[in-house]
Amino acid sequence: MRKKQTIFQQIVVIVVVAMTFVACGIDKNMRRGEKHLAIGEYYDAANEFKQAYRKTPPKERDERGRRALKMAYCYERINQTTAALAAYRNAIRYKQASIDDRLTFARLLLKNGEYKTAVEEFKAVLDSMPDNILAKNGLKSAQQAPEWKKEGSRYTVKKMDFFNSRRAEYSPMLQGDESDKLYFTSTRNDAQGDELSGITGTKPADIFVSEKDDKGKWSRPEPVSGGLNTDFDEGACSFSPDGREMYLTQCVTDPSYPRYAQIMKSNRSDAAWGKASEVKVSNDTLSSYAHPAISPDGQWLYFCSDMPGGKGGLDIWRVRLIGGAFGGVENLGDPINTPGDEMFPAFRPNGDFYFSSNGHIGMGGLDIFIAKIDERTKRYKLEHPGYPLNSQGDDFGMTFEGPYNRGFFCSNRGDGRGWDHIFSFENPEIVQTIKGWVYEMDGYELTAAQVHLVGDDGTNDKLSVRSDGSFTYVATPGVNYVLLATCRGYLNHKEELKVEQAEESEEYTLQFPLASITAPVLIANIFYDFDKATLRPESATALDELVGLLNENPNVTIELSAHCDYKGSAEYNKRLSQRRAESVVRYLIEHGIAADRLTPKGYGKEKPKTIRKKVAAKYKWLKEGDVLTEEFIKNQDEKNQETCNQLNRRTEFIVLRTTYGMFDEQGNLKNPPKPKQHVEENNNDGGEYELIIDE
C-alpha cells in the first residue's frame, strides 16, 4: 500500500512540475509575442501567440480567448485572412471579443468573400453601434458585392505570371517614354539581405525592374541597380514627370523601437538610381508616411499617413512641391478619406485620381476607386469600377500605359497566404492621340524643344518633349489643331490637324524636323536630270516642304547652295551647281517666296561634306567630323568611294538672316512688341496703386 502511495505521489509531482514548465513556456511565449508586437513584428508575434494558445488548457477559456484575439490581430496585419478569421472565431467563442473586434471580424468575412455571414455580423454590430460608418458601409458592401460580381464590367484582368514569384509582388509602376520599364516591389528570394523579416516572415522587400524590347517582350525582373535597395524594406515607388527622381517608401529595422514607414527620394545618374534620402513632409516623427505619388503636373506629392488630423486609420494627404522644398500638408478630406484606410494614391495621365480604400462601399478588402473633378461643383466625384478590377481581396497600385486605360495593378485575390501579385488590366476606350517627334532636320531628337498647341475649341497648351524628342497629346474629336514646334537655335515648324470623330482608338503621327540656324541643312530628295540643272518631278515634295518652312518663318533669308563631287573640271562643276541652285530658287519664287529672301550659290566641289553624327551612325566606316575631300575618298574602297560621292552631290540651305522685313528704311522696328504692364501697390501712398511699365 505504501508503495502505491509513493508512486501516486511521484506522478502528482511530475504532473505539477510539467504544468509548471508549461506555464513557464506560455509566459515566455507571451512575453516574446508582446515584444515582437510592440515593434511591429506581426509574423513573429503571431507565431509566439499561437504557441501560447496551443499550450493553454481548453478549460482556461478566458486565457485561450485572449490569446486567440492576439493571434487574430497579428494575422490580420499580415493579410493572412483565413488564419485571422479562425482566430477571431475562437475569441468570439470564448467570449473575449469586444464589439470593435466583432466589427473587424465582419470586415474580414467581407474580405474573404463570405458575404452572407458578413451581412449577419454587420447587422449584429449595428445593433450596438448604429452610427458606425464602417459598419454601415460594410453591410451595404456585403449586400452589393454579389451584384457587382454578377454584373461585371468592361475591364479585363489577367494574372501576370511572368512578373510574379512565390512571394509577394506589389505596387507596379510603368516608366519610360514608351512605358517600357516596369518597376515593382517584391519579397522574392532575389531581394537583398539574408534575414527574414519579423513583420512578414519573408525577405525585406526590394524594388525590381523589367524592360520591354522592341518586340514587346519583357526582360527577366532584376533588382534596381545602384544604391537604392538596402537590407531594409523598399517599395511603392513613383516618378517625377521628367523621370529623374524616384519617390519611394522605406521601413527601417530597429530591434527595440516601432517601425514607422518613411518617404524617400532617389535621383537617377545615367542608368542607375542613387542611394535614397529621407523626404521630410512633416515634423511629426511618430507617424507613418508611405505610398508617395507625384501629380501629373509635378506640383504635388500625394501620400498616405496616420498622422493626427485625419479621418481615422490611414488617410491620403498631399503637400505642394515648391522649388525642391515642400509647402503645407493638406488632408484630402471628404469624399476621399473615411474612418477606414485610404492608401496607394495614383494618377492617370489625364488627371483622374485613383486610390484604394476599405472604408467606402466595396467588394471587400481594399477596393480601387476613381476620383474625378465634377466641373459643376469642382469637387471630387467617386466611381467604383466594379468587378473584375475589384475583388473580395485587396486591389490597389494602378499604373497606366500612356494615355490608355490599360496597364498593371496588384491584388491578393485567390492567394491563401495573402501575398499580392501583379495583374494586367484593360478597359477598352476610344482614345484619340497625337504622337509627334521633334528633331533636327538631318539630325537627332531635340529634347529642349517645346510644342505650342492651339485648338479651335479654345485649347492653348505648351507641351514639353521626352528624352527621345517625342510627345503625346490626347485630342478631342471634332477639333482643329495647330501645332508649332520651337527650339532655340532652330527655325519653327508648324503642322495642322483635324481630329475626326472615330469609333475606335486612333493615333495621329506628326513629324517636326527643325532646321538649324547655324549649320547647313540638307534638302533631301532633290533630283536633277543627268548632267543638267533641270529639276525632276519627284523633287516637288521636298521643295514644297521648303516653301512651307519659309512661309512659317517669314523673317528668314537663306542661301540655297548646290554641290558636286570631285569628278570633272572645277570650272564645269561650279557652273553646273550654280545653275542647279538657281533652278531651286526659281521654283521657290514661283511658289510665292520673295526673291530677295533667296541667294543661289553653286559651290561645285569647293565645300565637301562634313560628316555629322547621324550619317556616321548609318555608315560605320565614317566618323563624325570626317570631311569628304578627294584625298579622303580615294583612300576608301570602291564601294565606299561611290557612297562618299553621293553624299557630296547635295543641295543645302543655310540661314543668313532672321530679321527680314522686321525694320523700316530708317532701321526702326516695324511692329515693336507692346511693353508688359502690371499693377503694383504703392505702399508709401495710402494703399493706392500705380501702373508699372516693363521696358
Summary of the structure (lengths in Angstrom):
residues: 695
radius of gyration: 35.4
end to end distance: 121.6
largest distance: 140.6
contacts: 2151
relative contact order: 0.06
helix: 27%
strand: 31%
